[in-house]
Amino acid sequence: MQKIAIYPGSFDPLTNGHLDILKRALNIFDKVIVAVTVGGSKKTLFSGQERLDMIRTATAGWKRIVPENFSGLLVDYARKKKAIALIRGLRAVSDFEYELQMGLMNRRLSSRPPHKNPLETVYLMPDEKFTYLSSTLVKEIARLKGNVRDFVPKIVEEKLNAKFHAVI
Ligand code: ADP
């Protein structure tokens, strides 16, 4: 049977750190659904559609990846998609506390009917060079006209520049 995982996140915007995690996830799972959260409480720079489009462009030609928008409860979405695990990236100890809480809550929520098996979370570490990279920092650098070329795919660099420094 196909082993399907879901990599959820806001991806506002996608960075090379996200892509690094995605590649590692593909070494373990047959298919990875990149679930771009929309309609949550988090205010985002890019719309759900924009974030999804950037991921589609940056991963064009990558087989076994399905980017989708998603809203609602993650455990319900995972059951619908027949996913057996969630993927999350761990950069530093500071990520750990929040991720542990989320992972345990998702497992708890999925441990009752109609769920069959508890939904486990697989935490992956990125290459060291991405451990200090975040979407928030990338947005700040781009806003201040810094160069983000080393940190994000080309399409994201273009969209950031268009968002912050479009000549009207
Ligand atoms: P969320 O709002 O759900 O945290 P993000 O897009 O910020 O969404 O992150 C999605 C996932 O990707 C999280 O598990 C986060 O830890 C991970 N992640 C983000 N940036 C990196 C990075 N540079 N290296 C590894 N993992 C990362």
Backbone and ligand atoms as CSV (ligand in chain L), in Angstrom:
chain,resi,resn,atom,element,x,y,z
A,1,MET,N,N,0.825,-1.204,0.000
A,1,MET,CA,C,0.000,0.000,0.000
A,1,MET,C,C,0.864,1.260,0.000
A,2,GLN,N,N,0.370,2.280,-0.701
A,2,GLN,CA,C,1.099,3.558,-0.766
A,2,GLN,C,C,1.209,4.198,0.614
A,3,LYS,N,N,2.396,4.659,0.954
A,3,LYS,CA,C,2.552,5.376,2.227
A,3,LYS,C,C,2.449,6.879,1.944
A,4,ILE,N,N,1.372,7.463,2.445
A,4,ILE,CA,C,1.112,8.880,2.171
A,4,ILE,C,C,1.335,9.715,3.439
A,5,ALA,N,N,2.044,10.847,3.271
A,5,ALA,CA,C,2.247,11.764,4.401
A,5,ALA,C,C,1.730,13.138,4.020
A,6,ILE,N,N,1.406,13.907,5.037
A,6,ILE,CA,C,0.975,15.295,4.808
A,6,ILE,C,C,1.994,16.233,5.442
A,7,TYR,N,N,2.441,17.197,4.661
A,7,TYR,CA,C,3.347,18.217,5.187
A,7,TYR,C,C,2.536,19.519,5.283
A,8,PRO,N,N,2.008,19.824,6.485
A,8,PRO,CA,C,1.170,21.004,6.615
A,8,PRO,C,C,1.976,22.238,7.014
A,9,GLY,N,N,1.490,23.398,6.620
A,9,GLY,CA,C,2.159,24.623,7.033
A,9,GLY,C,C,1.544,25.820,6.365
A,10,SER,N,N,2.007,26.999,6.793
A,10,SER,CA,C,1.469,28.196,6.143
A,10,SER,C,C,2.258,28.529,4.870
A,11,PHE,N,N,3.517,28.160,4.814
A,11,PHE,CA,C,4.328,28.368,3.604
A,11,PHE,C,C,4.149,29.796,3.069
A,12,ASP,N,N,4.393,30.764,3.954
A,12,ASP,CA,C,4.134,32.174,3.601
A,12,ASP,C,C,5.436,32.980,3.594
A,13,PRO,N,N,6.294,32.798,2.613
A,13,PRO,CA,C,6.221,31.903,1.480
A,13,PRO,C,C,7.108,30.668,1.684
A,14,LEU,N,N,7.069,29.783,0.675
A,14,LEU,CA,C,7.937,28.596,0.622
A,14,LEU,C,C,9.412,29.040,0.632
A,15,THR,N,N,10.239,28.320,1.412
A,15,THR,CA,C,11.684,28.612,1.420
A,15,THR,C,C,12.466,27.345,1.032
A,16,ASN,N,N,13.764,27.508,0.868
A,16,ASN,CA,C,14.608,26.346,0.574
A,16,ASN,C,C,14.638,25.372,1.760
A,17,GLY,N,N,14.357,25.873,2.951
A,17,GLY,CA,C,14.269,25.002,4.134
A,17,GLY,C,C,13.083,24.052,4.002
A,18,HIS,N,N,11.943,24.595,3.581
A,18,HIS,CA,C,10.760,23.745,3.339
A,18,HIS,C,C,11.079,22.681,2.277
A,19,LEU,N,N,11.751,23.110,1.206
A,19,LEU,CA,C,12.053,22.162,0.116
A,19,LEU,C,C,12.991,21.055,0.584
A,20,ASP,N,N,13.927,21.413,1.452
A,20,ASP,CA,C,14.860,20.423,2.001
A,20,ASP,C,C,14.093,19.347,2.789
A,21,ILE,N,N,13.145,19.781,3.599
A,21,ILE,CA,C,12.328,18.847,4.394
A,21,ILE,C,C,11.492,17.962,3.463
A,22,LEU,N,N,10.955,18.602,2.442
A,22,LEU,CA,C,10.114,17.882,1.474
A,22,LEU,C,C,10.895,16.763,0.780
A,23,LYS,N,N,12.123,17.056,0.386
A,23,LYS,CA,C,12.958,16.042,-0.272
A,23,LYS,C,C,13.230,14.877,0.676
A,24,ARG,N,N,13.500,15.196,1.920
A,24,ARG,CA,C,13.770,14.129,2.898
A,24,ARG,C,C,12.522,13.279,3.120
A,25,ALA,N,N,11.366,13.938,3.152
A,25,ALA,CA,C,10.111,13.202,3.343
A,25,ALA,C,C,9.867,12.237,2.183
A,26,LEU,N,N,10.258,12.654,0.994
A,26,LEU,CA,C,10.060,11.793,-0.187
A,26,LEU,C,C,10.957,10.559,-0.162
A,27,ASN,N,N,12.027,10.607,0.631
A,27,ASN,CA,C,12.871,9.421,0.788
A,27,ASN,C,C,12.226,8.373,1.688
A,28,ILE,N,N,11.208,8.803,2.422
A,28,ILE,CA,C,10.573,7.886,3.378
A,28,ILE,C,C,9.178,7.465,2.908
A,29,PHE,N,N,8.452,8.434,2.303
A,29,PHE,CA,C,7.058,8.175,1.918
A,29,PHE,C,C,6.907,8.103,0.399
A,30,ASP,N,N,5.837,7.421,-0.053
A,30,ASP,CA,C,5.587,7.307,-1.491
A,30,ASP,C,C,5.010,8.594,-2.067
A,31,LYS,N,N,4.185,9.241,-1.257
A,31,LYS,CA,C,3.529,10.466,-1.733
A,31,LYS,C,C,3.459,11.458,-0.578
A,32,VAL,N,N,3.734,12.735,-0.884
A,32,VAL,CA,C,3.633,13.765,0.154
A,32,VAL,C,C,2.669,14.852,-0.315
A,33,ILE,N,N,1.642,15.074,0.483
A,33,ILE,CA,C,0.690,16.148,0.191
A,33,ILE,C,C,1.152,17.384,0.957
A,34,VAL,N,N,1.479,18.434,0.229
A,34,VAL,CA,C,1.854,19.694,0.881
A,34,VAL,C,C,0.558,20.448,1.128
A,35,ALA,N,N,0.169,20.531,2.383
A,35,ALA,CA,C,-1.127,21.117,2.735
A,35,ALA,C,C,-0.931,22.559,3.197
A,36,VAL,N,N,-1.351,23.478,2.355
A,36,VAL,CA,C,-1.161,24.904,2.619
A,36,VAL,C,C,-2.374,25.421,3.381
A,37,THR,N,N,-2.163,25.835,4.610
A,37,THR,CA,C,-3.294,26.231,5.446
A,37,THR,C,C,-3.894,27.559,4.983
A,38,VAL,N,N,-5.195,27.586,4.886
A,38,VAL,CA,C,-5.914,28.823,4.540
A,38,VAL,C,C,-7.048,29.035,5.541
A,39,GLY,N,N,-7.374,30.293,5.723
A,39,GLY,CA,C,-8.522,30.616,6.577
A,39,GLY,C,C,-8.281,30.387,8.056
A,40,GLY,N,N,-7.024,30.275,8.461
A,40,GLY,CA,C,-6.720,30.118,9.880
A,40,GLY,C,C,-6.625,31.477,10.556
A,41,SER,N,N,-6.140,31.466,11.785
A,41,SER,CA,C,-6.072,32.729,12.524
A,41,SER,C,C,-4.830,33.545,12.133
A,42,LYS,N,N,-3.879,32.876,11.466
A,42,LYS,CA,C,-2.630,33.559,11.105
A,42,LYS,C,C,-2.842,34.513,9.935
A,43,LYS,N,N,-2.350,35.730,10.090
A,43,LYS,CA,C,-2.432,36.678,8.966
A,43,LYS,C,C,-1.234,36.405,8.057
A,44,THR,N,N,-1.500,36.289,6.755
A,44,THR,CA,C,-0.409,35.957,5.839
A,44,THR,C,C,-0.171,37.084,4.840
A,45,LEU,N,N,1.054,37.148,4.336
A,45,LEU,CA,C,1.396,38.141,3.306
A,45,LEU,C,C,0.765,37.728,1.977
A,46,PHE,N,N,0.883,36.440,1.646
A,46,PHE,CA,C,0.368,35.927,0.376
A,46,PHE,C,C,-0.963,35.199,0.606
A,47,SER,N,N,-1.842,35.276,-0.379
A,47,SER,CA,C,-3.122,34.555,-0.290
A,47,SER,C,C,-2.852,33.049,-0.389
A,48,GLY,N,N,-3.853,32.268,-0.032
A,48,GLY,CA,C,-3.725,30.811,-0.134
A,48,GLY,C,C,-3.381,30.386,-1.551
A,49,GLN,N,N,-4.059,31.006,-2.519
A,49,GLN,CA,C,-3.822,30.667,-3.924
A,49,GLN,C,C,-2.391,31.024,-4.340
A,50,GLU,N,N,-1.914,32.183,-3.907
A,50,GLU,CA,C,-0.542,32.612,-4.246
A,50,GLU,C,C,0.490,31.647,-3.660
A,51,ARG,N,N,0.261,31.255,-2.407
A,51,ARG,CA,C,1.220,30.341,-1.747
A,51,ARG,C,C,1.240,28.990,-2.445
A,52,LEU,N,N,0.037,28.545,-2.832
A,52,LEU,CA,C,-0.083,27.265,-3.531
A,52,LEU,C,C,0.603,27.338,-4.905
A,53,ASP,N,N,0.364,28.422,-5.615
A,53,ASP,CA,C,0.952,28.575,-6.957
A,53,ASP,C,C,2.484,28.577,-6.895
A,54,MET,N,N,3.046,29.235,-5.896
A,54,MET,CA,C,4.520,29.276,-5.759
A,54,MET,C,C,5.069,27.868,-5.521
A,55,ILE,N,N,4.368,27.095,-4.693
A,55,ILE,CA,C,4.812,25.719,-4.417
A,55,ILE,C,C,4.715,24.876,-5.683
A,56,ARG,N,N,3.606,25.054,-6.412
A,56,ARG,CA,C,3.422,24.292,-7.670
A,56,ARG,C,C,4.559,24.598,-8.636
A,57,THR,N,N,4.897,25.860,-8.785
A,57,THR,CA,C,5.957,26.241,-9.730
A,57,THR,C,C,7.304,25.706,-9.256
A,58,ALA,N,N,7.590,25.866,-7.969
A,58,ALA,CA,C,8.910,25.466,-7.440
A,58,ALA,C,C,9.107,23.952,-7.454
A,59,THR,N,N,8.003,23.198,-7.444
A,59,THR,CA,C,8.133,21.740,-7.404
A,59,THR,C,C,7.657,21.099,-8.715
A,60,ALA,N,N,7.510,21.934,-9.739
A,60,ALA,CA,C,7.055,21.403,-11.037
A,60,ALA,C,C,8.015,20.316,-11.485
A,61,GLY,N,N,7.497,19.193,-11.905
A,61,GLY,CA,C,8.355,18.102,-12.354
A,61,GLY,C,C,8.732,17.144,-11.232
A,62,TRP,N,N,8.532,17.556,-9.997
A,62,TRP,CA,C,8.770,16.615,-8.892
A,62,TRP,C,C,7.578,15.679,-8.868
A,63,LYS,N,N,7.873,14.417,-8.998
A,63,LYS,CA,C,6.758,13.464,-8.930
A,63,LYS,C,C,6.488,13.165,-7.455
A,64,ARG,N,N,5.340,12.637,-7.173
A,64,ARG,CA,C,4.948,12.149,-5.848
A,64,ARG,C,C,4.653,13.276,-4.845
A,65,ILE,N,N,4.519,14.523,-5.378
A,65,ILE,CA,C,4.153,15.639,-4.500
A,65,ILE,C,C,2.825,16.210,-4.951
A,66,VAL,N,N,1.933,16.429,-3.998
A,66,VAL,CA,C,0.639,17.018,-4.336
A,66,VAL,C,C,0.405,18.244,-3.457
A,67,PRO,N,N,0.571,19.452,-3.988
A,67,PRO,CA,C,0.269,20.642,-3.194
A,67,PRO,C,C,-1.232,20.940,-3.225
A,68,GLU,N,N,-1.772,21.253,-2.072
A,68,GLU,CA,C,-3.212,21.548,-1.970
A,68,GLU,C,C,-3.459,22.611,-0.917
A,69,ASN,N,N,-4.542,23.368,-1.084
A,69,ASN,CA,C,-4.987,24.245,0.006
A,69,ASN,C,C,-5.805,23.409,0.962
A,70,PHE,N,N,-5.764,23.795,2.214
A,70,PHE,CA,C,-6.550,23.024,3.164
A,70,PHE,C,C,-7.006,23.921,4.321
A,71,SER,N,N,-8.229,23.676,4.814
A,71,SER,CA,C,-8.688,24.369,6.020
A,71,SER,C,C,-9.440,23.336,6.848
A,72,GLY,N,N,-9.570,23.591,8.099
A,72,GLY,CA,C,-10.273,22.636,8.956
A,72,GLY,C,C,-9.315,21.900,9.861
A,73,LEU,N,N,-9.807,20.783,10.374
A,73,LEU,CA,C,-9.015,20.017,11.336
A,73,LEU,C,C,-8.085,19.070,10.578
A,74,LEU,N,N,-6.803,19.150,10.922
A,74,LEU,CA,C,-5.792,18.378,10.197
A,74,LEU,C,C,-6.038,16.862,10.271
A,75,VAL,N,N,-6.478,16.382,11.419
A,75,VAL,CA,C,-6.674,14.931,11.547
A,75,VAL,C,C,-7.795,14.421,10.618
A,76,ASP,N,N,-8.815,15.252,10.414
A,76,ASP,CA,C,-9.911,14.855,9.518
A,76,ASP,C,C,-9.424,14.838,8.067
A,77,TYR,N,N,-8.652,15.859,7.741
A,77,TYR,CA,C,-8.081,15.951,6.390
A,77,TYR,C,C,-7.172,14.749,6.131
A,78,ALA,N,N,-6.353,14.403,7.095
A,78,ALA,CA,C,-5.420,13.279,6.952
A,78,ALA,C,C,-6.174,11.963,6.742
A,79,ARG,N,N,-7.277,11.798,7.464
A,79,ARG,CA,C,-8.060,10.563,7.329
A,79,ARG,C,C,-8.655,10.473,5.929
A,80,LYS,N,N,-9.196,11.621,5.479
A,80,LYS,CA,C,-9.790,11.672,4.140
A,80,LYS,C,C,-8.759,11.324,3.061
A,81,LYS,N,N,-7.525,11.766,3.278
A,81,LYS,CA,C,-6.463,11.556,2.284
A,81,LYS,C,C,-5.751,10.221,2.465
A,82,LYS,N,N,-6.167,9.458,3.482
A,82,LYS,CA,C,-5.536,8.173,3.799
A,82,LYS,C,C,-4.053,8.323,4.144
A,83,ALA,N,N,-3.711,9.439,4.778
A,83,ALA,CA,C,-2.315,9.677,5.173
A,83,ALA,C,C,-2.029,8.964,6.487
A,84,ILE,N,N,-0.814,8.455,6.625
A,84,ILE,CA,C,-0.472,7.758,7.860
A,84,ILE,C,C,0.382,8.627,8.784
A,85,ALA,N,N,0.886,9.735,8.262
A,85,ALA,CA,C,1.752,10.570,9.104
A,85,ALA,C,C,1.735,12.030,8.677
A,86,LEU,N,N,2.107,12.869,9.633
A,86,LEU,CA,C,2.336,14.279,9.340
A,86,LEU,C,C,3.840,14.503,9.329
A,87,ILE,N,N,4.281,15.429,8.517
A,87,ILE,CA,C,5.701,15.798,8.482
A,87,ILE,C,C,5.841,17.188,9.063
A,88,ARG,N,N,6.811,17.372,9.940
A,88,ARG,CA,C,7.136,18.719,10.417
A,88,ARG,C,C,8.656,18.843,10.462
A,89,GLY,N,N,9.123,20.061,10.296
A,89,GLY,CA,C,10.566,20.309,10.340
A,89,GLY,C,C,10.968,20.814,11.714
A,90,LEU,N,N,12.121,20.372,12.187
A,90,LEU,CA,C,12.640,20.861,13.466
A,90,LEU,C,C,13.963,21.556,13.208
A,91,ARG,N,N,13.983,22.857,13.448
A,91,ARG,CA,C,15.215,23.619,13.211
A,91,ARG,C,C,16.052,23.739,14.461
A,92,ALA,N,N,15.406,23.983,15.564
A,92,ALA,CA,C,16.140,24.252,16.817
A,92,ALA,C,C,15.269,23.835,17.980
A,93,VAL,N,N,15.863,23.887,19.160
A,93,VAL,CA,C,15.129,23.514,20.364
A,93,VAL,C,C,13.872,24.381,20.493
A,94,SER,N,N,13.967,25.620,20.036
A,94,SER,CA,C,12.834,26.539,20.159
A,94,SER,C,C,11.594,26.041,19.415
A,95,ASP,N,N,11.775,25.246,18.365
A,95,ASP,CA,C,10.617,24.679,17.655
A,95,ASP,C,C,9.975,23.561,18.460
A,96,PHE,N,N,10.751,22.961,19.341
A,96,PHE,CA,C,10.366,21.669,19.905
A,96,PHE,C,C,9.092,21.696,20.747
A,97,GLU,N,N,9.001,22.672,21.633
A,97,GLU,CA,C,7.899,22.680,22.589
A,97,GLU,C,C,6.538,22.757,21.889
A,98,TYR,N,N,6.450,23.680,20.955
A,98,TYR,CA,C,5.209,23.866,20.202
A,98,TYR,C,C,4.902,22.626,19.355
A,99,GLU,N,N,5.924,22.103,18.719
A,99,GLU,CA,C,5.729,20.940,17.837
A,99,GLU,C,C,5.299,19.709,18.637
A,100,LEU,N,N,5.876,19.540,19.812
A,100,LEU,CA,C,5.509,18.398,20.660
A,100,LEU,C,C,4.040,18.493,21.058
A,101,GLN,N,N,3.633,19.694,21.444
A,101,GLN,CA,C,2.246,19.918,21.848
A,101,GLN,C,C,1.285,19.604,20.698
A,102,MET,N,N,1.616,20.115,19.512
A,102,MET,CA,C,0.774,19.885,18.335
A,102,MET,C,C,0.721,18.407,17.968
A,103,GLY,N,N,1.890,17.775,17.974
A,103,GLY,CA,C,1.984,16.368,17.588
A,103,GLY,C,C,1.182,15.478,18.526
A,104,LEU,N,N,1.293,15.772,19.822
A,104,LEU,CA,C,0.560,14.965,20.805
A,104,LEU,C,C,-0.939,15.202,20.687
A,105,MET,N,N,-1.323,16.445,20.440
A,105,MET,CA,C,-2.755,16.750,20.303
A,105,MET,C,C,-3.332,16.077,19.056
A,106,ASN,N,N,-2.599,16.135,17.968
A,106,ASN,CA,C,-3.100,15.480,16.748
A,106,ASN,C,C,-3.211,13.973,16.939
A,107,ARG,N,N,-2.268,13.404,17.657
A,107,ARG,CA,C,-2.331,11.960,17.907
A,107,ARG,C,C,-3.532,11.619,18.788
A,108,ARG,N,N,-3.754,12.463,19.790
A,108,ARG,CA,C,-4.887,12.255,20.684
A,108,ARG,C,C,-6.219,12.353,19.915
A,109,LEU,N,N,-6.334,13.421,19.107
A,109,LEU,CA,C,-7.575,13.633,18.346
A,109,LEU,C,C,-7.851,12.490,17.374
A,110,SER,N,N,-6.779,11.850,16.907
A,110,SER,CA,C,-6.953,10.792,15.910
A,110,SER,C,C,-7.015,9.405,16.549
A,111,SER,N,N,-7.071,9.378,17.848
A,111,SER,CA,C,-7.067,8.076,18.536
A,111,SER,C,C,-8.468,7.570,18.851
A,112,ARG,N,N,-9.481,8.282,18.374
A,112,ARG,CA,C,-10.860,7.869,18.622
A,112,ARG,C,C,-11.586,7.646,17.316
A,113,PRO,N,N,-12.651,6.831,17.327
A,113,PRO,CA,C,-13.439,6.671,16.117
A,113,PRO,C,C,-13.930,8.049,15.647
A,114,PRO,N,N,-14.090,8.297,14.350
A,114,PRO,CA,C,-14.002,7.345,13.239
A,114,PRO,C,C,-12.575,7.059,12.769
A,115,HIS,N,N,-11.567,7.568,13.464
A,115,HIS,CA,C,-10.190,7.314,13.028
A,115,HIS,C,C,-9.809,5.877,13.348
A,116,LYS,N,N,-9.018,5.284,12.467
A,116,LYS,CA,C,-8.640,3.882,12.694
A,116,LYS,C,C,-7.335,3.789,13.465
A,117,ASN,N,N,-6.298,4.485,12.933
A,117,ASN,CA,C,-4.994,4.446,13.588
A,117,ASN,C,C,-4.598,5.838,14.023
A,118,PRO,N,N,-3.859,5.950,15.126
A,118,PRO,CA,C,-3.408,7.280,15.530
A,118,PRO,C,C,-2.488,7.885,14.467
A,119,LEU,N,N,-2.635,9.163,14.275
A,119,LEU,CA,C,-1.829,9.863,13.281
A,119,LEU,C,C,-0.513,10.275,13.930
A,120,GLU,N,N,0.570,9.713,13.435
A,120,GLU,CA,C,1.886,10.028,14.004
A,120,GLU,C,C,2.500,11.218,13.275
A,121,THR,N,N,3.384,11.932,13.956
A,121,THR,CA,C,4.096,13.036,13.314
A,121,THR,C,C,5.565,12.661,13.192
A,122,VAL,N,N,6.109,12.843,12.011
A,122,VAL,CA,C,7.531,12.550,11.769
A,122,VAL,C,C,8.271,13.880,11.685
A,123,TYR,N,N,9.235,14.058,12.555
A,123,TYR,CA,C,9.996,15.314,12.592
A,123,TYR,C,C,11.308,15.127,11.852
A,124,LEU,N,N,11.555,15.999,10.908
A,124,LEU,CA,C,12.780,15.880,10.130
A,124,LEU,C,C,13.659,17.109,10.339
A,125,MET,N,N,14.956,16.880,10.346
A,125,MET,CA,C,15.902,17.993,10.508
A,125,MET,C,C,16.407,18.416,9.141
A,126,PRO,N,N,16.443,19.703,8.882
A,126,PRO,CA,C,16.973,20.151,7.593
A,126,PRO,C,C,18.488,20.143,7.616
A,127,ASP,N,N,19.101,20.317,6.470
A,127,ASP,CA,C,20.533,20.557,6.408
A,127,ASP,C,C,20.851,21.741,7.338
A,128,GLU,N,N,22.029,21.685,7.981
A,128,GLU,CA,C,22.387,22.733,8.947
A,128,GLU,C,C,22.240,24.138,8.375
A,129,LYS,N,N,22.516,24.251,7.073
A,129,LYS,CA,C,22.519,25.612,6.510
A,129,LYS,C,C,21.118,26.231,6.438
A,130,PHE,N,N,20.098,25.432,6.718
A,130,PHE,CA,C,18.746,25.982,6.699
A,130,PHE,C,C,18.175,26.174,8.098
A,131,THR,N,N,18.961,25.882,9.119
A,131,THR,CA,C,18.389,25.888,10.469
A,131,THR,C,C,18.036,27.298,10.948
A,132,TYR,N,N,18.623,28.298,10.351
A,132,TYR,CA,C,18.295,29.662,10.788
A,132,TYR,C,C,17.380,30.379,9.790
A,133,LEU,N,N,16.816,29.603,8.890
A,133,LEU,CA,C,15.971,30.175,7.837
A,133,LEU,C,C,14.496,30.073,8.213
A,134,SER,N,N,13.772,31.172,8.056
A,134,SER,CA,C,12.327,31.121,8.294
A,134,SER,C,C,11.619,32.031,7.296
A,135,SER,N,N,10.355,31.746,7.042
A,135,SER,CA,C,9.564,32.584,6.128
A,135,SER,C,C,9.495,34.011,6.658
A,136,THR,N,N,9.386,34.137,7.970
A,136,THR,CA,C,9.282,35.464,8.585
A,136,THR,C,C,10.522,36.307,8.286
A,137,LEU,N,N,11.715,35.708,8.470
A,137,LEU,CA,C,12.957,36.447,8.209
A,137,LEU,C,C,13.090,36.809,6.738
A,138,VAL,N,N,12.720,35.872,5.889
A,138,VAL,CA,C,12.820,36.098,4.446
A,138,VAL,C,C,11.940,37.291,4.035
A,139,LYS,N,N,10.735,37.352,4.598
A,139,LYS,CA,C,9.829,38.463,4.280
A,139,LYS,C,C,10.429,39.786,4.735
A,140,GLU,N,N,11.041,39.771,5.920
A,140,GLU,CA,C,11.620,40.993,6.471
A,140,GLU,C,C,12.795,41.477,5.616
A,141,ILE,N,N,13.626,40.526,5.194
A,141,ILE,CA,C,14.777,40.883,4.354
A,141,ILE,C,C,14.281,41.462,3.024
A,142,ALA,N,N,13.299,40.803,2.431
A,142,ALA,CA,C,12.780,41.265,1.132
A,142,ALA,C,C,12.145,42.649,1.268
A,143,ARG,N,N,11.422,42.850,2.345
A,143,ARG,CA,C,10.757,44.145,2.568
A,143,ARG,C,C,11.786,45.266,2.642
A,144,LEU,N,N,12.932,44.946,3.252
A,144,LEU,CA,C,13.986,45.957,3.418
A,144,LEU,C,C,14.964,45.963,2.236
A,145,LYS,N,N,14.552,45.338,1.159
A,145,LYS,CA,C,15.305,45.326,-0.101
A,145,LYS,C,C,16.611,44.547,-0.033
A,146,GLY,N,N,16.688,43.609,0.891
A,146,GLY,CA,C,17.851,42.715,0.940
A,146,GLY,C,C,17.705,41.628,-0.108
A,147,ASN,N,N,18.783,40.869,-0.288
A,147,ASN,CA,C,18.789,39.831,-1.315
A,147,ASN,C,C,18.407,38.473,-0.704
A,148,VAL,N,N,17.317,37.897,-1.195
A,148,VAL,CA,C,16.850,36.621,-0.631
A,148,VAL,C,C,17.141,35.447,-1.566
A,149,ARG,N,N,17.929,35.705,-2.599
A,149,ARG,CA,C,18.174,34.699,-3.643
A,149,ARG,C,C,18.676,33.358,-3.098
A,150,ASP,N,N,19.521,33.392,-2.062
A,150,ASP,CA,C,20.093,32.147,-1.530
A,150,ASP,C,C,19.091,31.355,-0.681
A,151,PHE,N,N,17.975,31.966,-0.353
A,151,PHE,CA,C,17.096,31.358,0.642
A,151,PHE,C,C,15.785,30.811,0.102
A,152,VAL,N,N,15.394,31.268,-1.073
A,152,VAL,CA,C,14.085,30.859,-1.614
A,152,VAL,C,C,14.201,30.495,-3.096
A,153,PRO,N,N,13.255,29.695,-3.622
A,153,PRO,CA,C,13.246,29.428,-5.064
A,153,PRO,C,C,13.019,30.725,-5.842
A,154,LYS,N,N,13.411,30.699,-7.115
A,154,LYS,CA,C,13.350,31.909,-7.950
A,154,LYS,C,C,11.942,32.528,-8.001
A,155,ILE,N,N,10.945,31.684,-8.155
A,155,ILE,CA,C,9.570,32.187,-8.250
A,155,ILE,C,C,9.178,32.972,-6.985
A,156,VAL,N,N,9.665,32.502,-5.837
A,156,VAL,CA,C,9.328,33.178,-4.577
A,156,VAL,C,C,10.053,34.527,-4.496
A,157,GLU,N,N,11.295,34.542,-4.938
A,157,GLU,CA,C,12.044,35.808,-4.956
A,157,GLU,C,C,11.294,36.841,-5.803
A,158,GLU,N,N,10.833,36.405,-6.971
A,158,GLU,CA,C,10.112,37.321,-7.879
A,158,GLU,C,C,8.812,37.818,-7.240
A,159,LYS,N,N,8.088,36.917,-6.626
A,159,LYS,CA,C,6.792,37.297,-6.027
A,159,LYS,C,C,6.989,38.225,-4.826
A,160,LEU,N,N,8.068,37.984,-4.062
A,160,LEU,CA,C,8.343,38.863,-2.918
A,160,LEU,C,C,8.664,40.273,-3.404
A,161,ASN,N,N,9.495,40.343,-4.429
A,161,ASN,CA,C,9.855,41.654,-4.965
A,161,ASN,C,C,8.639,42.365,-5.538
A,162,ALA,N,N,7.787,41.601,-6.203
A,162,ALA,CA,C,6.575,42.198,-6.781
A,162,ALA,C,C,5.661,42.703,-5.662
A,163,LYS,N,N,5.571,41.937,-4.592
A,163,LYS,CA,C,4.683,42.292,-3.477
A,163,LYS,C,C,5.150,43.569,-2.774
A,164,PHE,N,N,6.455,43.644,-2.528
A,164,PHE,CA,C,6.967,44.768,-1.735
A,164,PHE,C,C,7.405,45.968,-2.560
A,165,HIS,N,N,7.903,45.697,-3.754
A,165,HIS,CA,C,8.549,46.801,-4.482
A,165,HIS,C,C,8.026,46.958,-5.899
A,166,ALA,N,N,6.750,46.634,-6.102
A,166,ALA,CA,C,6.182,46.773,-7.452
A,166,ALA,C,C,6.168,48.239,-7.855
A,167,VAL,N,N,6.586,48.494,-9.077
A,167,VAL,CA,C,6.541,49.864,-9.595
A,167,VAL,C,C,5.179,50.033,-10.253
A,168,ILE,N,N,4.417,50.967,-9.731
A,168,ILE,CA,C,3.056,51.130,-10.276
A,168,ILE,C,C,3.012,52.338,-11.219
L,1,ADP,P1,P,3.499,26.846,10.343
L,1,ADP,O1,O,2.760,28.141,10.409
L,1,ADP,O2,O,2.604,25.646,10.297
L,1,ADP,O3,O,4.597,26.686,11.335
L,1,ADP,P2,P,5.578,27.165,8.341
L,1,ADP,O4,O,5.406,27.361,6.873
L,1,ADP,O5,O,6.245,28.242,9.099
L,1,ADP,O6,O,4.128,26.863,8.868
L,1,ADP,O7,O,6.362,25.825,8.609
L,1,ADP,C1,C,5.895,24.581,8.161
L,1,ADP,C2,C,6.828,23.513,8.660
L,1,ADP,O8,O,8.094,23.635,8.033
L,1,ADP,C3,C,7.102,23.550,10.159
L,1,ADP,O9,O,7.226,22.229,10.632
L,1,ADP,C4,C,8.420,24.258,10.260
L,1,ADP,O10,O,9.127,23.871,11.411
L,1,ADP,C5,C,9.102,23.759,9.007
L,1,ADP,N1,N,10.130,24.690,8.558
L,1,ADP,C6,C,10.009,25.981,8.249
L,1,ADP,N2,N,11.199,26.521,7.883
L,1,ADP,C7,C,12.107,25.498,7.953
L,1,ADP,C8,C,13.507,25.404,7.758
L,1,ADP,N3,N,14.242,26.446,7.394
L,1,ADP,N4,N,14.082,24.207,7.953
L,1,ADP,C9,C,13.343,23.155,8.346
L,1,ADP,N5,N,12.037,23.180,8.587
L,1,ADP,C10,C,11.413,24.336,8.400
